[in-house]
């Protein structure tokens, strides 16, 4: 099973991922940071990531992912007008999503230097695409990212406990 932290950029997925590493017994898969030079070939990068995840997958383990190609590729490929080279739908039954969200003004306030490529309109569209393309297809829990990280962590651990109690420390 994959427990995936998803949501728009600047919502706090990586921060929550770091806290969950100390509270859960699972295999943790960090976000893959890709330089802008690779963005033009992103479908091929996604295809390779997809193949690697499928190759390493052990159905007896629980993986906690800071984003996952199964859930983020449909959103970002659609956002950028790219065609998807893989179909994540056969894997959706293996996914449990912790979906973090916050109002656009909160996301904007969290932007830091280097986030300039993320326009507020883009953030709104990303949220719409998650709602349309991902969340209807996977079991998920919606988390309000305005809450303190400790509160989010407690809520996330509670959700994970219902999905796979064996990983809660």
N, C-alpha and C positions, 0 to 999 in steps of 0.2 A: 504494500500500500504506500502511496505517496501522500503526505500531508504537505500541502503547498501554500506558502504565503503569497498572496496576490493582492493587487490593487494598483491604483495609479501611482505614477512616479511621485516621490517625496512624501509618501504616506506613512513611512516608518517600518516597512517590511524588514529591512536589514537590521534595524535596532531590535525589533522583536525577535528575529531569528537568533541574534546573539544571546538574548535572555533565555530563550527556550533551550539553547545548547546546554545550559546549566541545569535544566529542570527535566529533561526527557532523555530516555535511553533509546536512541535511534541513530541511524546513519544520517549525518547532516550533509546536505549538498548546497554549497554556497552559490550565489549568483555568479554567472560568468560575465566578467566585464570585457566588453569588446571595443577596440578603438574605432573611431569614426571611419577609418580607412576600410574597415570590413563591412560597413553598412551597405554598400552597393551589392555585396554578394551574400547578404544576410540569409536568403532562402537556403543557400548551400551550407552555410554555417549551422543553421537550424536543423537541416537534414542530418548533418554529421552528429550534432548534439543528440538528436532523436535516436539515431542508430546506436550511439554510445550508451544512452540510458537503457534502451531495450536490451543491449548486450549484457549490461552489468546487473540488470534487474533480478532480484531474488524474491519470489513471492512470499517467502517466510520472514522477510525483513520489513521494517517500516523506515521510510526515507522522509526526512523533513527537508523541504526545498525552499530556498529563497528565490522565488519564481521557478517556473518549470516550462520547458518548451511545449509541453502538452496544453498548457493553459495560457501562456503569454503569446505564443506564436499566432494563434487565430486573431488575437486582438491587434498586435503590432503589425502583422502582415496586412490586415485589413486597413489599419490606419494609414500605412504607407503605400497602399495600392499594390502590394506584392502578391504574387501567387504562392500558395503553400505547396511545398514539395512532399509533405507528409500529411497524413490524416490522423489527428490525435483522438478521434472519436472512439476507436476500439479500446483506448486506455482510460476513458472517463470513468468507468466503473471502479478503477483502481485508485482514483483520486478523491481526496477530501481537501477542500479549500478553506483556508482561513482568509477571508476577504476583508482587508482593511480599507476603510473609506473615511473621508472627511470632506467637509465643504471646500469648494474651490478656493475661497479666501485663506483657509488654513493651509492648503497645499501650496499656494503661492507664497505664503509667509515662510514656508520651510525651504523654499528654493535657495540654493547656495551658488556661489560662483561655479561655473561649469554647467549649470542647469539651464542656461539661456535658451537652449534648443527646445525647451518644453514650454510652449505657449499655453496660456490659460485655456484657450479654445481647444487646444490639443488634449489637455487634461480632461476637459468635459467630454470630449469624444472618446477618450480612453475609457472613462467610466461607462458611457453608453455602450461601448463594444463589449465590455465585460458583462454587462447586464443582458445583452442580446446573444452573445456568442458562447459564453462560458458558463455563467452561473445557472442558467436553466438546465444545463446538461450534467452538472456534478453536484454531489452532496457538499454543502458548504455552510459555514457560519459567518455571519457578517459582524465585524468588529468596528466599533466607533474609534477611529484613530485619534480623536481629540482627548481621549482618556489618558491618564498617566500610564507609562509603560508597564508598571507593576500590575495595574488593574487589567490591562490588555493581556499580560502574561497569564494572570490567573484565569481569565476567560478563555484564552487559547488552550491552556492546559486542561481546563474543564471539557472543552470540545474534544480535544485529542483523547481524553480519558473515555469518552463515550464511544469513540471510533476504535481505539486500540489501547485498552487499559494497561496492557503489559509494558508500555513504554514510559509510563508516568513513574518518575523516580520517587 
